Amino acid sequence: MKFLRRFLIFPLLFLPIMLQAQKKPWPIKVVIVTTFEEGADTGDDAGELQYWVEREHLDETLPFPGGVHPLRANGKHDVLAILTGMTLANAGPSIMALGLDPRFDLSHAYFLVAGVAGVDPRVASIGSAAWASFVVNDVSREIDSRETPHAWPYGFFVIGATRPGVMPKTPMTNNLYTLNAQLAHWAFSITKNIQIPDNHEMQLDRQAWASYPNAARPPFVLEGDSYASDTYWHGTTLTKYAEDWVNLWTTGRGRFAMANMEDSAIAEAFQRLSRMNRVDYQRLMVLRTASNFSMQKPGSTALESVTAPYINSTAYESAWLVGSTVVHELTGNWNLYRLHLPRNKQ
């Protein structure tokens, strides 16, 4: 009799676990990828995540032990937001952890990286939003600039090469992540006419950039590529290096626009998850909005510029405003986009 009671009690003890295991994972339509938040997710000064939580009603908080911050989800459980943590070391593992999380079916999900960045003043202005077709990583050789040959513009060059600006036949490391350009063009096409909010502080700052026509423009939507590095670099010399580096790795097809510390790790994790059939690499989008310039304004030094506080910009607003247009289009017409990637109308 005692044996019979134990036999009956045993499955009852594990019934909650068994039922939970039988639940189907949530079929996610869009994942919003942010990298940091200033404070709380709601109700205070906004970082990259807050406007998404408040305005997209991502009211549900989900524990995420594989990451650095709880996940946020909407009531329908089809839109998810992740905060990866800043730098390559945090961003890649966070995306891997999400991709392997059994609670979610991400096989048809579109991933939208929506973060702030340092913008090349030759390309765009503070508050501007750039859709990337390429993400470039920063693995390189480096010689201190004080020890480089006199003719070198900087001390960075490709591993396997003997000087800057040269690509060896077999580089040791591939720094190039080619995104779905057609998807990026489509996202640009439906957002290019968005009027990004401006403010007095941004207008005042732009006056110093009169010799850089794109930096002197009010914020706008553009197509431009992402260069990711764990080093928070700054200045005219390193901006020139970033321009050359992106041009070299993309064989002239890309244009450096936005400097950040996460995108290449996100893309690498995404490629691995795609090979595991957990996600579709062709559904990764990278949108970066400018919170600062990648170099000093005329008449200032690089040290003065990199240590100065950021101006009060609309970069967070811009990321949500431009990014949410794409999110709403995808979720609102899911019958079109679940199986078929968006295409520009001919």
Sine and cosine of phi, psi and omega as CSV:
sin_phi,cos_phi,sin_psi,cos_psi,sin_omega,cos_omega
0.00,0.00,-0.68,0.73,0.02,-1.00
-0.88,0.47,-0.64,0.76,0.03,-1.00
-0.88,0.47,-0.64,0.76,0.00,-1.00
-0.90,0.44,-0.67,0.75,0.02,-1.00
-0.88,0.47,-0.68,0.73,0.02,-1.00
-0.90,0.44,-0.62,0.79,0.01,-1.00
-0.89,0.46,-0.61,0.79,-0.01,-1.00
-0.98,0.21,-0.57,0.82,-0.05,-1.00
-0.96,0.29,-0.57,0.82,-0.09,-1.00
-0.81,0.59,-0.79,0.62,0.02,-1.00
-0.92,0.39,-0.48,0.88,0.02,-1.00
-0.91,0.41,-0.60,0.80,0.00,-1.00
-0.90,0.44,-0.57,0.82,-0.07,-1.00
-0.99,-0.16,0.11,0.99,-0.02,-1.00
-0.87,0.50,-0.72,0.70,0.02,-1.00
-0.85,0.52,-0.64,0.77,0.01,-1.00
-0.92,0.40,-0.66,0.75,-0.01,-1.00
-0.90,0.43,-0.66,0.75,0.01,-1.00
-0.92,0.40,-0.64,0.77,0.00,-1.00
-0.90,0.43,-0.63,0.78,0.00,-1.00
-0.91,0.41,-0.43,0.90,-0.03,-1.00
-0.99,0.12,-0.21,0.98,0.01,-1.00
-0.90,0.43,0.65,-0.76,0.04,-1.00
-0.98,0.21,0.59,-0.81,0.05,-1.00
-0.91,0.41,0.48,-0.88,0.01,-1.00
-0.93,0.37,0.78,-0.63,0.09,-1.00
-0.98,0.17,0.98,-0.22,-0.08,-1.00
-1.00,0.10,0.69,-0.72,0.04,-1.00
-1.00,-0.05,-0.72,0.70,-0.04,-1.00
-0.66,-0.75,0.69,-0.73,0.15,-0.99
-0.92,-0.40,0.83,-0.55,0.05,-1.00
-1.00,-0.08,0.84,-0.54,-0.07,-1.00
-0.96,-0.28,0.91,-0.41,0.11,-0.99
-0.88,-0.47,0.19,-0.98,-0.11,-0.99
-0.87,-0.49,-0.39,0.92,0.02,-1.00
-0.34,-0.94,0.30,-0.95,0.07,-1.00
-0.70,-0.72,0.59,-0.81,-0.06,-1.00
-0.91,0.41,-0.66,0.75,-0.05,-1.00
-0.48,-0.88,-0.89,-0.45,0.06,-1.00
-0.96,0.27,0.28,-0.96,0.01,-1.00
-0.95,0.32,-0.36,0.93,-0.02,-1.00
-0.62,-0.79,0.41,-0.91,0.26,-0.96
0.99,0.13,0.01,1.00,0.04,-1.00
-0.72,-0.70,-0.34,-0.94,0.02,-1.00
-0.89,0.46,0.72,-0.69,-0.12,-0.99
-0.98,0.20,0.61,-0.80,0.28,-0.96
-0.94,-0.35,-0.51,-0.86,-0.05,-1.00
-0.96,0.29,-0.46,0.89,-0.12,-0.99
-1.00,0.00,-0.53,0.85,-0.29,-0.96
-0.87,0.49,-0.72,0.69,-0.02,-1.00
-0.89,0.46,-0.55,0.83,0.03,-1.00
-0.91,0.41,-0.69,0.72,0.00,-1.00
-0.90,0.44,-0.74,0.68,-0.09,-1.00
-0.96,0.29,-0.68,0.73,-0.16,-0.99
-1.00,-0.03,-0.38,0.92,0.07,-1.00
-0.98,-0.18,0.12,0.99,0.06,-1.00
0.82,0.57,0.76,0.65,0.08,-1.00
-1.00,0.05,0.94,0.35,-0.21,-0.98
-0.99,0.12,-0.28,0.96,-0.06,-1.00
-1.00,-0.03,0.79,-0.61,0.02,-1.00
-0.98,-0.20,0.77,-0.63,-0.06,-1.00
-0.86,-0.50,0.75,-0.66,0.05,-1.00
-0.88,0.47,0.57,-0.82,-0.05,-1.00
-0.59,-0.81,0.97,0.25,-0.08,-1.00
-0.89,0.45,-0.34,0.94,0.03,-1.00
-0.99,0.14,-0.07,1.00,-0.02,-1.00
-0.86,-0.50,-0.41,-0.91,-0.04,-1.00
-0.89,-0.45,-0.04,1.00,-0.11,-0.99
-0.38,-0.93,0.57,-0.82,0.06,-1.00
-0.85,0.53,0.49,-0.87,0.11,-0.99
-0.98,0.19,0.35,-0.94,0.11,-0.99
-0.82,-0.57,0.62,-0.79,-0.01,-1.00
-0.67,-0.74,0.42,-0.91,0.09,-1.00
-1.00,0.07,0.10,-0.99,-0.06,-1.00
-0.91,0.41,-0.48,0.88,0.01,-1.00
-0.99,0.17,-0.19,0.98,-0.01,-1.00
0.87,0.49,0.59,0.81,0.06,-1.00
-0.85,-0.53,-0.11,0.99,0.10,-0.99
-0.83,-0.55,0.76,-0.65,-0.09,-1.00
-0.79,-0.61,0.55,-0.84,0.09,-1.00
-0.80,-0.60,0.68,-0.73,0.04,-1.00
-0.84,-0.54,0.61,-0.79,0.19,-0.98
-0.94,-0.34,0.92,-0.39,-0.17,-0.98
-0.99,0.15,-0.38,0.93,-0.25,-0.97
1.00,0.01,0.52,-0.85,-0.04,-1.00
-0.98,0.18,0.39,-0.92,0.02,-1.00
0.99,0.13,0.37,-0.93,-0.01,-1.00
-0.87,0.49,-0.60,0.80,-0.05,-1.00
-0.89,0.46,-0.49,0.87,0.04,-1.00
-1.00,-0.02,-0.65,0.76,-0.17,-0.99
-0.90,0.43,-0.73,0.68,-0.03,-1.00
-0.88,0.47,-0.79,0.61,0.03,-1.00
-0.86,0.50,-0.58,0.81,0.01,-1.00
-0.90,0.44,-0.67,0.74,0.02,-1.00
-0.93,0.37,-0.64,0.77,0.07,-1.00
-0.87,0.49,-0.69,0.73,-0.01,-1.00
-0.89,0.46,-0.65,0.76,0.03,-1.00
-0.92,0.39,-0.69,0.72,-0.03,-1.00
-0.88,0.47,-0.45,0.89,-0.01,-1.00
-0.99,-0.15,0.03,1.00,-0.04,-1.00
-0.95,0.31,0.87,-0.49,-0.08,-1.00
-0.94,0.33,-0.14,0.99,0.00,-1.00
-0.96,0.29,-0.25,0.97,-0.15,-0.99
-0.79,-0.62,0.65,-0.76,0.18,-0.98
-0.99,-0.13,0.96,-0.29,-0.07,-1.00
-0.96,-0.28,0.23,0.97,-0.13,-0.99
-0.91,0.42,-0.44,0.90,0.03,-1.00
-0.90,-0.44,0.15,0.99,-0.09,-1.00
-0.97,0.25,0.64,-0.77,0.20,-0.98
-1.00,-0.01,0.71,-0.71,0.04,-1.00
-0.95,-0.31,0.80,-0.60,0.01,-1.00
-0.89,-0.46,0.95,-0.30,0.17,-0.99
-0.97,0.25,0.85,-0.52,-0.04,-1.00
-0.75,-0.66,1.00,0.01,-0.07,-1.00
-0.69,-0.73,0.21,-0.98,0.03,-1.00
-1.00,0.00,0.26,-0.96,-0.11,-0.99
-0.33,-0.94,0.14,-0.99,0.15,-0.99
-1.00,-0.05,0.78,-0.62,-0.11,-0.99
-0.98,-0.22,0.60,-0.80,0.12,-0.99
-0.95,0.32,0.87,-0.49,-0.05,-1.00
-0.91,0.42,-0.26,0.97,0.09,-1.00
-0.96,0.27,-0.25,0.97,-0.13,-0.99
-0.94,-0.33,-0.67,0.74,-0.11,-0.99
-0.35,-0.94,0.03,-1.00,-0.08,-1.00
-0.92,-0.39,0.19,-0.98,0.05,-1.00
-0.86,0.51,0.71,-0.71,-0.03,-1.00
1.00,-0.04,-0.27,0.96,-0.02,-1.00
-0.93,0.38,0.42,-0.91,-0.07,-1.00
-0.84,-0.55,0.80,-0.60,-0.08,-1.00
-0.87,-0.49,0.77,-0.64,0.12,-0.99
-1.00,-0.05,0.80,-0.60,-0.08,-1.00
-0.99,-0.13,0.62,-0.79,0.21,-0.98
-0.97,-0.24,-0.29,0.96,0.03,-1.00
-0.70,-0.71,0.58,-0.81,0.20,-0.98
-0.86,-0.50,0.74,-0.67,-0.04,-1.00
-0.86,-0.50,0.70,-0.72,0.00,-1.00
-1.00,-0.08,0.08,-1.00,-0.22,-0.98
-0.90,-0.44,0.24,0.97,-0.01,-1.00
-0.91,0.41,0.83,-0.55,-0.12,-0.99
-0.39,-0.92,0.18,-0.98,0.28,-0.96
-1.00,0.02,0.48,-0.88,0.03,-1.00
-0.58,-0.82,0.71,-0.70,0.18,-0.98
-0.89,-0.45,0.70,-0.72,0.05,-1.00
-0.79,0.61,0.72,-0.70,-0.09,-1.00
-0.84,0.54,-0.40,0.92,0.01,-1.00
-0.97,0.23,-0.18,0.98,-0.03,-1.00
-0.89,-0.46,0.07,1.00,-0.02,-1.00
-0.97,0.22,0.42,-0.91,0.15,-0.99
-0.82,0.57,0.52,-0.85,-0.15,-0.99
-0.83,0.55,-0.58,0.82,-0.10,-1.00
-0.99,0.16,-0.17,0.99,-0.04,-1.00
-0.96,0.28,0.65,-0.76,0.03,-1.00
-0.98,0.22,-0.37,0.93,-0.02,-1.00
-0.22,-0.97,0.07,-1.00,-0.11,-0.99
-0.98,-0.18,0.20,0.98,-0.04,-1.00
-0.99,-0.16,0.66,-0.75,0.10,-0.99
-0.39,-0.92,0.28,-0.96,-0.09,-1.00
-0.93,0.37,0.67,-0.74,0.09,-1.00
-0.88,0.48,0.82,-0.57,-0.08,-1.00
0.96,-0.28,-0.33,0.94,0.07,-1.00
-1.00,-0.05,0.15,-0.99,-0.01,-1.00
-0.90,-0.43,0.00,1.00,0.01,-1.00
-0.27,-0.96,0.28,-0.96,0.02,-1.00
-0.90,0.43,0.45,-0.89,0.12,-0.99
0.99,0.16,0.17,0.99,-0.05,-1.00
-0.85,-0.53,0.71,-0.71,0.06,-1.00
-0.96,-0.27,0.89,-0.46,0.04,-1.00
-0.92,0.38,0.28,-0.96,-0.01,-1.00
-0.88,0.47,-0.63,0.78,-0.01,-1.00
-0.77,-0.64,0.99,0.17,0.04,-1.00
-0.88,0.47,0.58,-0.81,-0.05,-1.00
-0.91,0.41,-0.58,0.81,-0.08,-1.00
-0.79,-0.61,0.68,-0.74,0.10,-0.99
-1.00,0.00,0.90,-0.44,-0.02,-1.00
-0.99,-0.12,0.06,1.00,-0.14,-0.99
-0.96,-0.27,0.77,-0.63,0.15,-0.99
-0.87,-0.49,0.94,-0.35,-0.01,-1.00
-1.00,0.00,0.89,-0.46,0.02,-1.00
-1.00,0.07,0.06,-1.00,0.05,-1.00
-0.97,0.24,0.99,-0.13,-0.08,-1.00
-0.89,0.45,-0.58,0.82,0.01,-1.00
-0.90,0.44,-0.62,0.78,0.06,-1.00
-0.92,0.39,-0.65,0.76,0.04,-1.00
-0.90,0.44,-0.67,0.74,0.03,-1.00
-0.89,0.45,-0.65,0.76,0.02,-1.00
-0.89,0.46,-0.72,0.69,0.01,-1.00
-0.87,0.49,-0.66,0.75,0.05,-1.00
-0.89,0.46,-0.67,0.75,-0.09,-1.00
-0.90,0.44,-0.52,0.86,-0.03,-1.00
-1.00,-0.08,-0.01,1.00,0.00,-1.00
-0.83,-0.56,-0.12,0.99,-0.16,-0.99
-0.89,0.46,-0.39,0.92,-0.03,-1.00
-0.99,-0.15,0.12,0.99,0.04,-1.00
-0.92,0.39,0.72,-0.69,0.07,-1.00
-1.00,0.01,0.95,-0.32,-0.03,-1.00
-0.98,0.21,0.71,-0.71,-0.01,-1.00
-0.85,0.52,0.59,-0.80,0.01,-1.00
-0.88,-0.48,0.22,-0.98,0.11,-0.99
-0.51,-0.86,0.14,-0.99,-0.10,-0.99
-0.90,0.44,-0.63,0.77,-0.04,-1.00
-0.91,0.41,-0.63,0.78,0.06,-1.00
-0.91,0.40,-0.67,0.74,0.02,-1.00
-0.88,0.47,-0.67,0.74,0.01,-1.00
-0.91,0.41,-0.67,0.75,-0.01,-1.00
-0.91,0.42,-0.58,0.81,-0.04,-1.00
-0.91,0.42,-0.39,0.92,-0.01,-1.00
-0.88,0.48,-0.47,0.88,-0.01,-1.00
-0.98,0.21,-0.16,0.99,-0.08,-1.00
-0.95,-0.32,0.50,0.86,-0.06,-1.00
-0.86,0.51,-0.48,0.87,-0.01,-1.00
-0.99,0.15,-0.04,1.00,0.07,-1.00
-0.87,-0.50,1.00,-0.05,-0.15,-0.99
-0.81,0.59,-0.66,0.75,-0.03,-1.00
-0.95,0.30,-0.55,0.84,0.05,-1.00
-0.95,0.33,-0.41,0.91,-0.02,-1.00
-1.00,0.04,-0.07,1.00,0.01,-1.00
-0.98,0.17,0.45,-0.89,0.23,-0.97
-0.86,0.50,0.39,-0.92,-0.07,-1.00
-0.86,0.51,0.58,-0.81,-0.07,-1.00
-0.51,-0.86,0.22,-0.97,0.02,-1.00
-0.99,-0.10,0.68,-0.74,-0.06,-1.00
-0.55,-0.84,0.07,-1.00,0.17,-0.98
-0.95,-0.32,0.81,-0.58,-0.03,-1.00
-0.23,-0.97,0.43,-0.90,-0.25,-0.97
-0.98,-0.22,0.22,-0.97,-0.20,-0.98
-0.94,-0.33,0.75,-0.66,0.12,-0.99
-0.88,-0.48,0.87,-0.49,-0.10,-0.99
-0.94,-0.34,0.70,-0.71,0.00,-1.00
-0.50,-0.87,0.60,-0.80,0.10,-1.00
-0.96,0.27,-0.25,0.97,0.07,-1.00
-1.00,0.03,0.80,-0.60,0.07,-1.00
-0.99,0.12,1.00,0.09,-0.06,-1.00
-1.00,0.04,0.25,-0.97,-0.04,-1.00
-0.26,-0.97,0.49,-0.87,0.13,-0.99
0.85,-0.52,0.22,-0.98,-0.05,-1.00
-0.91,0.40,-0.65,0.76,-0.03,-1.00
-0.91,0.40,-0.71,0.71,-0.04,-1.00
-0.97,0.26,-0.46,0.89,0.13,-0.99
-0.91,0.41,-0.65,0.76,0.08,-1.00
-0.89,0.46,-0.66,0.75,0.06,-1.00
-0.86,0.51,-0.72,0.69,0.00,-1.00
-0.88,0.48,-0.65,0.76,0.05,-1.00
-0.87,0.50,-0.74,0.67,-0.02,-1.00
-0.92,0.39,-0.64,0.77,-0.05,-1.00
-0.90,0.43,-0.72,0.69,0.02,-1.00
-0.91,0.42,-0.66,0.75,0.03,-1.00
-0.88,0.48,-0.66,0.75,-0.02,-1.00
-0.91,0.41,-0.75,0.66,-0.08,-1.00
-0.96,0.30,-0.45,0.89,0.02,-1.00
-1.00,-0.10,0.14,0.99,-0.05,-1.00
0.75,0.66,0.69,0.72,0.08,-1.00
0.99,0.14,0.00,1.00,-0.04,-1.00
-1.00,0.09,-0.40,0.92,-0.07,-1.00
-0.96,-0.28,0.22,-0.98,0.03,-1.00
-0.65,-0.76,0.86,-0.50,0.03,-1.00
-0.88,0.48,0.77,-0.64,0.06,-1.00
-0.78,-0.63,-0.74,0.67,-0.20,-0.98
-0.81,-0.59,0.79,-0.61,0.05,-1.00
-0.99,-0.17,0.73,-0.68,-0.03,-1.00
-0.49,-0.87,-0.08,-1.00,-0.09,-1.00
-0.80,-0.60,0.36,0.93,-0.10,-1.00
-0.65,-0.76,-0.49,0.87,-0.32,-0.95
-0.89,0.45,-0.61,0.79,-0.02,-1.00
-0.93,0.38,-0.59,0.81,0.05,-1.00
-0.93,0.37,-0.61,0.79,0.07,-1.00
-0.89,0.46,-0.71,0.70,-0.01,-1.00
-0.91,0.42,-0.63,0.77,0.02,-1.00
-0.90,0.44,-0.72,0.69,0.04,-1.00
-0.87,0.49,-0.64,0.77,-0.03,-1.00
-0.91,0.41,-0.64,0.77,0.04,-1.00
-0.88,0.47,-0.67,0.74,-0.01,-1.00
-0.92,0.40,-0.68,0.73,0.03,-1.00
-0.90,0.43,-0.55,0.84,0.03,-1.00
-0.92,0.39,-0.63,0.78,0.05,-1.00
-0.91,0.42,-0.42,0.91,0.03,-1.00
-1.00,0.01,0.06,1.00,-0.01,-1.00
0.89,0.45,0.46,0.89,0.07,-1.00
-1.00,0.00,-0.52,0.86,0.02,-1.00
-0.64,-0.77,0.08,-1.00,0.05,-1.00
-0.90,-0.44,0.93,-0.36,-0.05,-1.00
-0.84,0.54,-0.49,0.87,-0.02,-1.00
-0.94,0.35,-0.13,0.99,-0.02,-1.00
-0.97,-0.25,0.27,0.96,0.03,-1.00
-1.00,-0.02,0.80,-0.59,0.05,-1.00
-0.86,-0.52,0.62,-0.78,0.02,-1.00
-0.84,-0.54,0.90,-0.44,0.04,-1.00
-0.87,-0.50,0.84,-0.54,0.04,-1.00
-0.84,-0.54,0.66,-0.75,0.03,-1.00
-0.88,-0.48,0.55,-0.84,-0.19,-0.98
-1.00,0.08,0.88,-0.47,0.09,-1.00
-0.98,-0.18,-0.28,0.96,-0.02,-1.00
-0.31,-0.95,0.18,-0.98,0.08,-1.00
-1.00,-0.04,0.39,-0.92,-0.01,-1.00
-1.00,0.10,-0.01,1.00,0.00,-1.00
-0.50,-0.86,0.18,-0.98,-0.05,-1.00
-0.97,0.23,0.47,-0.88,0.07,-1.00
-0.96,0.29,0.38,-0.92,0.05,-1.00
-0.81,0.59,0.72,-0.70,0.00,-1.00
1.00,-0.01,-0.03,1.00,0.00,-1.00
-0.88,-0.47,0.26,-0.97,0.07,-1.00
-0.98,-0.19,0.32,-0.95,0.02,-1.00
-0.89,0.46,-0.64,0.77,-0.01,-1.00
-0.91,0.40,-0.68,0.74,0.05,-1.00
-0.87,0.49,-0.64,0.77,-0.07,-1.00
-0.95,0.31,-0.72,0.69,-0.10,-0.99
-0.95,0.31,-0.42,0.91,-0.01,-1.00
-0.99,-0.10,-0.08,1.00,0.02,-1.00
-0.98,0.21,0.53,-0.85,0.07,-1.00
-0.91,0.41,0.49,-0.87,0.06,-1.00
-0.91,0.42,0.52,-0.85,0.11,-0.99
-0.96,0.29,0.33,-0.95,0.05,-1.00
-0.96,0.27,0.99,-0.15,-0.08,-1.00
-0.94,-0.33,0.07,-1.00,0.04,-1.00
-0.97,-0.24,0.43,0.90,-0.09,-1.00
-0.88,0.48,-0.67,0.74,0.02,-1.00
-0.92,0.39,-0.67,0.75,0.05,-1.00
-0.87,0.49,-0.68,0.74,-0.01,-1.00
-0.88,0.48,-0.69,0.72,-0.01,-1.00
-0.87,0.49,-0.69,0.73,0.02,-1.00
-0.94,0.34,-0.71,0.71,-0.09,-1.00
-0.88,0.47,-0.74,0.67,-0.01,-1.00
-0.96,0.28,-0.73,0.69,-0.04,-1.00
-0.90,0.43,-0.64,0.77,-0.04,-1.00
-0.92,0.39,-0.45,0.89,0.07,-1.00
-0.86,0.50,-0.67,0.74,0.03,-1.00
-0.95,0.32,-0.68,0.73,0.01,-1.00
-0.86,0.52,-0.71,0.70,-0.02,-1.00
-0.91,0.41,-0.60,0.80,0.04,-1.00
-0.90,0.44,-0.69,0.72,-0.02,-1.00
-0.92,0.39,-0.76,0.65,-0.06,-1.00
-0.95,0.31,-0.54,0.84,-0.02,-1.00
-0.96,0.27,-0.32,0.95,0.01,-1.00
-0.77,-0.63,0.72,0.70,-0.10,-1.00
-0.88,0.48,-0.48,0.88,0.03,-1.00
-0.89,0.46,-0.43,0.90,0.05,-1.00
-1.00,0.08,-0.61,0.79,-0.22,-0.98
-0.98,-0.22,-0.12,0.99,-0.02,-1.00
-0.89,0.46,-0.73,0.69,-0.04,-1.00
-0.97,-0.24,-0.33,0.94,-0.09,-1.00
-0.84,-0.54,0.80,-0.60,0.01,-1.00
-0.93,0.36,0.55,-0.83,0.00,-1.00
-0.88,0.48,0.53,-0.85,0.03,-1.00
-0.71,-0.71,0.59,-0.81,0.10,-1.00
-0.93,0.38,0.60,-0.80,0.07,-1.00
-0.95,0.30,0.73,-0.68,-0.01,-1.00
-0.97,0.23,0.00,0.00,0.00,0.00
